[in-house]
Amino acid sequence: MDKKKLFITIMAMVLFSFTIEKPTPAAGAPLLTHGDEDASVVQLQEQLIQAGYLHTRATGYYGDATQQAVRTLQEDFNLAVDGIAGGTTQNKLHEVEQMARVVNGEARGEEYKGQVAVAAVLKNRLQAADFPNDVESVIKQTNAFTAVQDGQYDLEPGPTAYQAVADAWNGWDPTTGATYYYNPAEATSDWIFTRDVRLTIGQHHFAD
């Protein structure tokens, strides 16, 4: 092999190695991995702590504990399990927080099964043709969730709400596929009473 071909081969190998070591994050999200140390790591750790995945304080250093927390999150939400917080993982963590806020705002006084049921309705809407296919759009649909309207969505969710989201995402659907729910004692929309009720859990009717 002449020198020119050898040089081209070596450069191709180098470029390939960089590609597999550093997957590209989603636009605007810094790729964070083991050994990183900056303010972005602090933010990631705070989110992981709030979600119940990281059980230490936010140090700003992406060490073994943070890596394992990211891996567990990835396992729970069917992502590639590599311990690297790229754009996909960070976006999923943000979506999980949004869903947990809905669960907390809508059902924190309900039994755990009822909280999972609310999370399951969110997931069912994501998969239904009549609703948007991204979490934020589903949550922010006009009059979709009372908690968004009355400000309870802004309350910090606890670990139980996050666990309910994870359980629903992994297949537990106490509603058996419902895309609506409501409290019959508080609902003010005549339309919601026209929906076919599948079952009742706690104070909520779950319907199609």
C-alpha positions in Angstrom: 0.0 0.0 0.0 1.4 3.4 -1.0 1.7 6.3 1.5 -1.3 8.1 0.1 -3.6 5.1 0.5 -2.3 4.4 3.9 -2.9 8.0 5.0 -6.5 7.9 3.7 -7.1 4.6 5.5 -5.8 5.9 8.8 -7.9 9.1 8.6 -11.0 7.0 7.9 -10.4 4.9 10.9 -9.8 8.0 13.1 -13.0 9.6 11.9 -15.0 6.4 12.5 -13.6 6.1 16.0 -14.8 9.6 16.9 -18.2 8.8 15.5 -18.8 5.8 17.6 -17.4 7.3 20.8 -19.4 10.5 20.7 -23.0 10.0 19.5 -24.5 13.3 18.4 -27.1 14.7 20.9 -30.3 16.4 19.9 -30.0 20.0 18.8 -29.2 22.3 21.7 -28.5 19.5 24.2 -24.8 19.0 25.3 -23.7 15.4 25.2 -22.7 14.5 28.8 -20.7 11.4 29.6 -18.5 9.9 32.3 -15.7 12.3 33.4 -17.5 15.5 32.4 -17.6 18.2 34.9 -19.6 21.5 34.5 -22.9 23.2 35.1 -24.7 21.0 32.6 -23.9 18.0 34.7 -25.3 19.7 37.8 -28.6 20.3 36.0 -28.7 16.7 34.8 -28.0 15.4 38.3 -30.7 17.6 39.8 -33.2 16.2 37.4 -32.1 12.6 38.1 -32.3 13.3 41.9 -35.8 14.7 41.5 -36.9 11.7 39.4 -35.5 9.2 42.0 -32.7 7.9 39.9 -29.7 9.5 41.6 -29.3 9.2 45.4 -26.5 11.6 46.0 -26.2 15.3 45.9 -25.5 17.2 42.7 -21.7 17.5 42.5 -21.2 18.6 38.9 -19.0 15.6 38.2 -20.3 12.8 35.9 -19.0 9.9 37.9 -20.1 6.2 38.4 -23.3 7.1 40.3 -24.5 9.5 37.7 -23.6 7.0 34.9 -25.6 4.3 36.6 -28.6 6.6 37.2 -28.6 7.4 33.5 -28.4 3.7 32.6 -31.4 2.9 34.8 -33.4 5.7 33.3 -32.5 4.4 29.8 -33.6 0.9 30.8 -36.9 2.1 32.2 -37.8 4.0 29.0 -36.5 1.6 26.4 -33.6 3.7 25.3 -30.1 2.5 24.2 -28.4 1.7 27.5 -25.0 3.3 27.3 -24.8 5.5 30.4 -24.3 8.6 28.2 -26.7 11.5 28.5 -27.1 12.5 24.9 -29.9 14.5 23.4 -32.4 11.5 23.3 -31.8 10.6 26.9 -32.0 14.2 28.1 -35.2 14.8 26.1 -36.7 11.7 27.6 -35.9 12.8 31.1 -37.6 16.1 30.3 -40.7 14.3 29.0 -40.8 12.1 32.1 -40.7 15.2 34.3 -43.6 16.7 32.3 -45.7 13.5 32.7 -44.9 13.3 36.4 -46.1 16.8 36.8 -49.4 15.8 35.2 -49.7 12.7 37.5 -48.9 14.8 40.5 -51.3 17.6 39.7 -54.2 15.3 38.7 -53.9 12.3 41.0 -51.5 12.8 43.9 -54.4 12.1 46.3 -55.3 8.9 44.6 -54.1 5.4 45.3 -50.9 4.4 43.5 -52.9 2.4 40.9 -54.9 5.6 40.1 -51.7 7.5 39.6 -50.4 4.9 37.2 -53.7 5.0 35.4 -53.4 8.8 34.7 -49.8 8.2 33.4 -51.2 5.4 31.2 -53.8 7.7 29.7 -51.0 10.1 28.7 -49.2 7.2 27.0 -52.3 6.0 25.3 -52.9 9.5 23.9 -49.4 9.5 22.5 -50.1 6.3 20.7 -53.6 7.3 19.5 -54.2 8.8 16.0 -56.6 11.5 17.5 -53.9 13.1 19.6 -50.5 14.7 19.1 -47.5 12.3 19.1 -45.2 14.2 21.5 -45.6 14.7 25.2 -45.6 18.4 25.4 -48.2 18.8 22.7 -50.5 16.2 24.4 -50.2 18.0 27.8 -50.8 21.5 26.4 -53.8 20.7 24.3 -56.6 23.2 25.2 -58.6 22.0 28.3 -56.8 18.6 28.2 -55.7 18.6 31.8 -57.2 20.5 34.7 -53.8 20.6 36.5 -52.3 22.6 33.6 -55.2 25.1 33.8 -55.2 25.6 37.6 -51.5 25.7 38.1 -51.0 22.4 39.9 -48.9 21.3 37.0 -46.2 23.7 38.3 -45.9 21.8 41.6 -42.8 19.7 42.0 -43.7 16.0 41.6 -42.4 13.5 44.1 -40.8 10.1 43.5 -44.2 8.3 43.4 -45.3 10.3 40.4 -42.1 9.5 38.6 -42.5 5.8 39.4 -46.0 5.8 38.1 -44.8 7.2 34.8 -42.1 4.5 34.6 -44.6 1.7 35.4 -47.1 3.0 32.8 -44.3 3.3 30.2 -43.3 -0.3 30.8 -46.8 -1.6 30.1 -48.9 -1.4 33.2 -52.2 0.1 32.1 -54.9 -0.2 34.7 -57.3 1.6 32.3 -57.0 -1.1 29.6 -56.5 1.5 26.9 -58.5 4.6 28.0 -57.7 8.0 26.5 -59.9 10.1 28.8 -60.5 10.3 32.5 -62.5 12.7 34.7 -63.9 13.1 38.2 -67.7 12.9 37.9 -68.1 15.0 41.1 -66.1 17.9 39.6 -66.4 17.7 35.9 -68.1 20.7 34.3 -68.0 19.6 30.6 -71.2 18.0 29.4 -69.2 16.5 26.6 -67.0 14.4 28.8 -70.1 12.6 30.2 -70.8 11.3 26.7 -67.7 9.2 26.7 -67.9 5.4 27.2 -66.6 4.6 30.7 -64.3 1.6 30.9 -63.9 1.5 34.7 -63.5 3.7 37.8 -60.4 3.9 39.9 -60.6 6.0 43.0 -62.4 9.3 42.1 -61.7 9.0 38.4 -63.8 7.5 35.6 -61.6 6.2 32.7 -63.2 6.4 29.4 -62.8 6.1 25.6 
